[in-house]
Amino acid sequence: MFEFEVLGTDPSSAARVGRFHTPHGLVETPAFMPVGTCATIKGLTADQVKATGSQMILANTYHLLLRPGPQTVAALGGVHATMAWDGPILTDSGGYQVFSLADLRDISDEGVTFRSHIDGSRVELTPERAIAVQEALGADVIMQLDECPPHDAGRAVVAEAVRRSAAWAARCRAAQRRDDQALFAIQQGGVDPELRAESARRIVELDLPGYAIGGLSVGEGHDAMMRVLDAADGQFPRKKPRYLMGVGEPRDLLGAIARGVDLFDCVMPTRNGRNAMAYTWSGSLKLRNAAHAGDARPLEEDCPCLACRRYSRGTIRHLFMAREMLGPTLLSLHNLTFFARFTAAIRAAIAEGTFGEQTDRWLAALYGGKAR
């Protein structure tokens, strides 16, 4: 049911273009996955998300465990039916909430106990329960429960997270019952090269369908992230997909792809869209700026999205200033379209052997000036 093909590589880097086959369809890689934390891409229908060119989307185990509950999702036909999405879906295990909800949880070798951020009730999540919940949700790719330490944690804390996450990965594999879901293990280790290598070695020994790089994009910065990823191509099997979790800044995508990463997810395109920021090939636009008030141009001249085909910058600014919900919807559509077009252009450049020179052009255009 799952197969990953490497179709071509870049002569100047570890970048590769490939195909990831899943029960709900093919994903051309490198690919970016929009995030639908609570089984919805905020403000967008599944058909709208599909029209952006997005291939695979993400939902979150912890949030769906709290509401509506995995049994309810299963009764509704699984996460695909719940989201009205017929393509591939990945569910995060709740491991990121070990980091983001640190003030609301207790952690031990057995698992994590949270106080629900909704009603304060006690929620227990073990590796076994994380798998059971994800099997009830029915996503194509499921993730192990892991511990993500903060970027400024001491070495002893990070080493403990490496040990615990590797042990939890083994428990997740032992708990898995469905064979139509691909379980990915997650590397931890902060920015410590020795701990990263140890973590990779321990999870690769499990021989799982894919591997994720976790514990980055948590405050360490671009350069530190790239130093960690410098070793990734040699740490993970070449014939299996590699997924960098929670990363969406365009320069981070370019740097990670050059180092052999295939899959990405992040809330940035939709979150920034809801906050009046649009991504374009010549840099970002802040639509609340007064300079856009009378601007009749589209966000991007050649963009096929609904926002660019039917609405001007000035109109979209008005929608935000009037607090009309259409504004966030239009910019979310545009930003997801940008990321789908961006990764499609990256795939084409890798296939053509021009990824290195194209990267230089893209970085100059995207970051040559301040957001406007």
Secondary structure, DSSP 8 states (H G I E B T S, - for coil): --EEEEEEE-TTSS-EEEEEEETTEEEEESEEEEB-TTSS-TT--HHHHHHTT---EEEEHHHHHHTT-HHHHHHTTHHHHHHT--S-EEEE-SHHHHHHTGGGEEE-SS-EEEE-TTT--EEEE-HHHHHHHHHHHT-SEEE-------TT--HHHHHHHHHHHHHHHHHHHHH---SSSEEEEEE--TT-HHHHHHHHHHHHTT--SEEEE-S-SSSS-HHHHHHHHTTHHHHS-TTS-EEETT---HHHHHHHHHTT--EEEESHHHHHHHTTEEEETTEEEETTSGGGTT--S-SSTT--SHHHHH--HHHHHHHHHTT-THHHHHHHHHHHHHHHHHHHHHHHHHHHT-HHHHHHHHHHHHHSS---
